[in-house]
Amino acid sequence: MQNIPNCEEAFQTLKKLLTSAPVQAQPDVTKPFDVYCDASGNGLGCVLMQEVRVIAYASCQLRKHEVNYPTNDLELAAIVHALKIWRHYLLGNTCHIYTDHKSLKYILTQPELNMRQRWWLELIKDYDLEIHYHPGKVNVVADALSHR
């Protein structure tokens, strides 16, 4: 990333605006949730939304062993991370997961999976969810959280 003058100041301003009261909304458990997920070589980023309003943000750095995961597993790890953090909102409610990794749209029907993927799919099966492909260019908030 290139160091641009006032970049840190602009980032802090954006962060403040994205987490201020007018932007974040209270969840309504009678309506479906949208979760936007992304992974990078640095970490995982997720955004919980409902009706185009942000409810919560989450991100975490990768652990030493996770850095070696293939891209497929990292993107799936971002979904699992979101499901674990927001379990109290998502369990028992309809949830739409958006990822910029197209192959995850079909992960639930794949015949051959590694052990890690199988373990994570067992966790995912507890939820009423659909996985959708969402191009990376459009998934800017989750992308930014995964690179921080």
N, C-alpha and C positions, 0 to 999 in steps of 0.2 A: 504494500500500500504506500502510495506517495504521500509525503508529509506536505500538506498545503497549509499556508498561513491561515490561522483562525479555524482550522479543521477541528481541533479539540473543542473549541468554544461552540462551533456549530453542532458538533455531535452531542455535547452536553445539553444544548438548547433543544435539539430534537428529542433526546431521551426524556427531558423534563416534560415536553409537550405530549409525548406518547403515553406517559404515565400519569398525567394530570386527570383530575376528576371528570371534566367534560368528555374526555376520550373514552375512559373505561366505563363499562356498564355493569349492572347487577345481573346475574344469570336468572333465566326463567326456565325452570326444569320442565315446563310443559311444551317447550319448543326445542327443535333439534339444535345441536351444537356443531360448529365448524372448527376443525383443528388444522392449522397450517404448520407443516414440519419441514425442517431442512437439516442437513448434516454437512460438515466440512472437515478438513483435516485438523481443525482446531477444536471443534465442539459440535453440540447439538442445539438447535433453536426451535421453539414452538410458540404458536400463538393460539389461544382459545378465543373464539369469537361466536357471536350469536346475532343474526340479523345485521351483519356488517358493523357490529360494535365490538370493540375489544373488551374481553372480560379479564384476561390475564396473559402474561408473558412468562416464558421459562427458557432458560438456557443452562448449559453446563459444559465444562471442558472435558475433553476425552481423557480417559485414564491411559496409562502407558500401554497396556495391552490392547486397548481399543484403537489406538493409532494404526495398528496393523490390519484392522478389519477391512475386507473388501467394501467397495462403495455400496453394494446392495445391502450388506449387513449394517453399515453405518446409517443409511437412510431408514432401515427398519428399526434400528436402535432409537432414532429420533421419535418414531411413532410410539414405541414402547415407553420411552421416557415421558412423553405427553400423557399417555394413558395412565401411567402410575401416579404422576403428579396430580392429575385432575380426576382421579378415580371417583371421588365423591360427587363430581358433577356428571361424569360420563356413564357410569355404570347404571344400567336400566333406562338410559335415554338414547335416542337416535343421535348418531354422530357421523359426520362426514369428514374424512381425513383427506387432506390435500398434500401431495408430495410432488417434487419435481423429478422423481425417479419413476419412469413409466412402467418398468417391470414390476413394481410393487402393487400395481393395480391388479395384477394376476397372481399375486403370491399365495392367496388362499386356495388356488386350484393347481398349484405346482406339484407334480408327482415326486420330484427329487429335491430335497432340502437338506442342508447340513444340520447338525444337532442343535446349534444355536438358534437357527431359524425355526426349527420344530418347537423348541422350548418357548420361543417368543410367540409363535402362532397359537400355542395352547393358552397363553395369557390373552391374546387378542380375541380368541373365540368367546370370551366372557362378555364381550361388548356387542351392542347392536350398531355396527358400523359399516360404512362403505368407503373404499379407498379410491380416490380420484387422482388423475394426473393433472398437475397444475404447473405449467412451464416455469422454470427458474427465474426468468425475467420478470414475471408477475408476482412471484412469491418473495417480495423484497424484505418484509419485516422479519420473517423467519430466517431468511438468508443472512440478514444483518446480525441477528442474534447468534447464529451458528458460527460466525466469523469473529465475534468480539474477543 
